[in-house]
Amino acid sequence: MKKWFVNIEYVFVSLIIVGLALRLVHVGPTDLIIMIGFLGLAFWYLFFGISGSQGMSAALVPFQLDSPFSKIESFAMLSIGNSLSISLIGILFQVSKWEGGYFMIMVGGISAVIGLLMSYFILRKNRPEIYNFIFFRQLPVTVMTTVMLSLGDSYTSI
C-alpha cells in the first residue's frame, strides 16, 4: 500500500481515539471529533473500494497493481469498500446514540461479514498483498460491529 493512503487512515483513526478519550473526561467537542473520524474513515474506505474497482489513474490508486482487476475482483473491491463504510457508519450511529443506531449496526454487521467472506474467497489467492491489507482492516471493524450488535440497546456510550 502507498504510504499516503495509510497516513491519512491513521489521521482518521487518531481522531476517533482522541474523541473517545475526550468523551471519557467530558472535555471539548467530542461528538464532532468522533463524527469527523468515523465519517472520514468510512469515506476513505469507500474511496479504496471504488478506486480498486474503477481503474483510476496510478497516482490515485492506493496500491500497486501488476495486472488489472478482473470483473469479479472489481466487484469484490467495491463491495468490501461499501461494507467497511456501512459498518463504520453503523458504529458511529451506535456510539452517538442516534435514532436508528441498532438498525444501522445490524446492516453494518451483515455487510461486514459478506465483505469478509468475499475478500477471503476472491482476493486471498489472486491478490495476497491486497488481501492482507484489507483483512487487517476488516477484522477489527467486523469484531466491533458484532460486539456492538450483541450489546444491542443496552449499550451505554462512554
Secondary structure, DSSP 4 states (H G I P E B T S, - for coil): --HHHHHHHHHHHHHHHHHHHHHHTT-S-HHHHHHHHHHHHHHHHHHHHHHHHTT--TTT-SS--SSPPPHHHHHHHHHHHHHHHHHHHHHHHHHHT-TTHHHHHHHHHHHHHHHHHHIIIIIHHH-HHHHHHHHHHHHHHHHHHHHHHHHGGG----
